[in-house]
Amino acid sequence: GIMIDDQLNPANRTARAGLQRIYGALTDDMNTAIATNGGQAGQQAWQRANAITRQIAERRDVVAKIVGAQGDKAGESVVDRIVTMASTKSTADAARLQQARRVMGAEAWRGISGNAIARMGRNQSNLFSPDIFLKNYTQLSHEGRRLLFQSTGDNNLFPALESLANVSQRLQSYSRLG
């Protein structure tokens, strides 16, 4: 299974179809051996173990898409990927965002959240701009905002950002009125 999943090694990709056939045959043999020797309780335990292993692999894949297969993506790229998952665009993925939140520790998530806020409000001069913040903040889905900012452990952060967005929106309205 590990050899099939190793997509970084070109030698393993070329033999992938053969490895999958061998893996399938070994799985069938193991299933038969467990059914013969362990009965229904043994098969249920094996199925639970497979389900847990599948969940771990899915979570590993989610994290790899965010931080790189070797954990080598730059910090800005990681923050951008997480903000993209929180957006309202077709690239949004609240389920994966939630998985990423579960996998990361609270401290790491607070760092991601803080960097996302800083990046959403920066203009080209690297200064905070209410207009740019509002534009980027409103591109996040409500669920994405909640996951990104309300799950940091700071109960005041999400309401403060909502207030900042409201104030920024009013400033834009007043500017248009002259």
PyMOL commands that set and color helices and strands:
alter all, ss='L'
color gray80, all
select helices_A, chain A and resi 2-5+10-14+16-67+75-85+94-103+106-121+130-138+142-150+157-177
alter helices_A, ss='H'
color red, helices_A
deselect
rebuild
show_as cartoon
